[in-house]
Amino acid sequence: MALLALHAVSKSYGALKVTDGISLAVEEGETLGILGPNGAGKTTLFNLVSGDLRLDAGRIEYAGRDVTGLAPHQRCRAGIGRSYQVPQPFGAMTVFENVVTAACFGGGQSERQAWRSACEVLEETGLLAQANRLAGALTLLDRKRLELARALATQPRLLLLDEIAGGLTEHEAGQLVAELRRIRARGITMVWIEHVVHALLAIADRLFVIDFGRRLADGPPQAVMSDPQVQRVYLGMEG
Ligand SMILES: Nc1ncnc2c1ncn2[C@@H]1O[C@H](COP(=O)(O)OP(=O)(O)OP(=O)(O)O)[C@@H](O)[C@H]1O
């Protein structure tokens, strides 16, 4: 049974169909990469899965349960954690306080549990030395790590990552991939939207390409990247 299953999911803004009948299954333990041109509907798909947006049609199942009608906090507590494309930490709070807050309010943990899991997550994401810094004073790499740490603090079984490598140097993106590999080794299922293709290819088991809100390709990374339609639409290359 798939951990996450989308059945003909659709969402429109007025006449603009942003998600057009997408069906997709993600197996437990899998790392799925999502690619697509700007405005293709990738973040919208995440918003539909996390419950930040209500869908117009279709159904979403998670861990064998229909979660279509659940609120975002209910989906989070059920194990769907996510990061946001634009990191949104509480800038006037420390890194530690940000992660504790995510563990308490997103993960439903007691304060005592939240302190413990915040320490573990900060160590795992390489942020322990920054624990007492204000989140607003972090470098871009550390802000991305904090975004990851806040999602991990909710103890997800399914982790949705939205462009977490964007704006990083190649070396920094490599560090982030190494952290994601460790997270994957813990058995966490990941779906990662990313424009930094080499970072995605370093970890994804499978790629799903979206164009104009529809599935353009879905399969093993090398096969998808050499698909002439993907090269034409996404990479701007003529086949
Ligand atoms: N609240 C909204 N109202 C109207 N249109 C919207 C809204 N949110 C998104 N859109 C439109 O929906 C389309 C898909 O947006 P989305 O952010 O999902 O794309 P994306 O693939 O994540 O893009 P990017 O790679 O640039 O982040 C875009 O044309 C966008 O302008």
The ligand as an SDF file (V2000), in Angstrom:
LIG
                    3D

 31 33  0  0  0  0  0  0  0  0999 V2000
   -3.4920   32.2590   -4.7160 N   0  0  0  0  0  0  0  0  0  0  0  0
   -3.3700   32.2240   -6.0430 C   0  0  0  0  0  0  0  0  0  0  0  0
   -4.2190   32.9030   -6.8420 N   0  0  0  0  0  0  0  0  0  0  0  0
   -4.1050   32.8650   -8.1780 C   0  0  0  0  0  0  0  0  0  0  0  0
   -3.1680   32.1660   -8.8510 N   0  0  0  0  0  0  0  0  0  0  0  0
   -2.2710   31.4910   -8.1110 C   0  0  0  0  0  0  0  0  0  0  0  0
   -2.3200   31.4670   -6.6870 C   0  0  0  0  0  0  0  0  0  0  0  0
   -1.3090   30.6860   -6.2310 N   0  0  0  0  0  0  0  0  0  0  0  0
   -0.6550   30.2350   -7.3150 C   0  0  0  0  0  0  0  0  0  0  0  0
   -1.2300   30.7240   -8.4450 N   0  0  0  0  0  0  0  0  0  0  0  0
   -0.8050   30.4220   -9.8190 C   0  0  0  0  0  0  0  0  0  0  0  0
   -0.8030   29.0310   -9.9550 O   0  0  0  0  0  0  0  0  0  0  0  0
    0.2620   28.6240  -10.8230 C   0  0  0  0  0  0  0  0  0  0  0  0
    1.0860   27.5570  -10.1380 C   0  0  0  0  0  0  0  0  0  0  0  0
    1.7600   28.1280   -9.0130 O   0  0  0  0  0  0  0  0  0  0  0  0
    2.7520   27.2480   -8.1190 P   0  0  0  0  0  0  0  0  0  0  0  0
    3.3110   28.1640   -7.0800 O   0  0  0  0  0  0  0  0  0  0  0  0
    2.0670   26.0250   -7.6790 O   0  0  0  0  0  0  0  0  0  0  0  0
    3.8670   26.8720   -9.1890 O   0  0  0  0  0  0  0  0  0  0  0  0
    5.3100   26.2120   -8.9930 P   0  0  0  0  0  0  0  0  0  0  0  0
    5.4100   25.1170   -9.9910 O   0  0  0  0  0  0  0  0  0  0  0  0
    5.5230   25.8650   -7.5670 O   0  0  0  0  0  0  0  0  0  0  0  0
    6.2720   27.4210   -9.4160 O   0  0  0  0  0  0  0  0  0  0  0  0
    7.7830   27.8150   -8.9510 P   0  0  0  0  0  0  0  0  0  0  0  0
    8.6760   26.7720   -9.5270 O   0  0  0  0  0  0  0  0  0  0  0  0
    7.9870   29.1470   -9.6000 O   0  0  0  0  0  0  0  0  0  0  0  0
    7.7680   27.8630   -7.4610 O   0  0  0  0  0  0  0  0  0  0  0  0
    1.0230   29.8930  -11.1910 C   0  0  0  0  0  0  0  0  0  0  0  0
    0.5690   30.3260  -12.4580 O   0  0  0  0  0  0  0  0  0  0  0  0
    0.6350   30.8450  -10.1040 C   0  0  0  0  0  0  0  0  0  0  0  0
    0.6900   32.1750  -10.5790 O   0  0  0  0  0  0  0  0  0  0  0  0
  1  2  1  0
  2  3  1  0
  2  7  2  0
  3  4  2  0
  4  5  1  0
  5  6  2  0
  6  7  1  0
  6 10  1  0
  7  8  1  0
  8  9  2  0
  9 10  1  0
 10 11  1  0
 11 12  1  0
 11 30  1  0
 12 13  1  0
 13 14  1  0
 13 28  1  0
 14 15  1  0
 15 16  1  0
 16 17  2  0
 16 18  1  0
 16 19  1  0
 19 20  1  0
 20 21  2  0
 20 22  1  0
 20 23  1  0
 23 24  1  0
 24 25  2  0
 24 26  1  0
 24 27  1  0
 28 29  1  0
 28 30  1  0
 30 31  1  0
M  END
$$$$
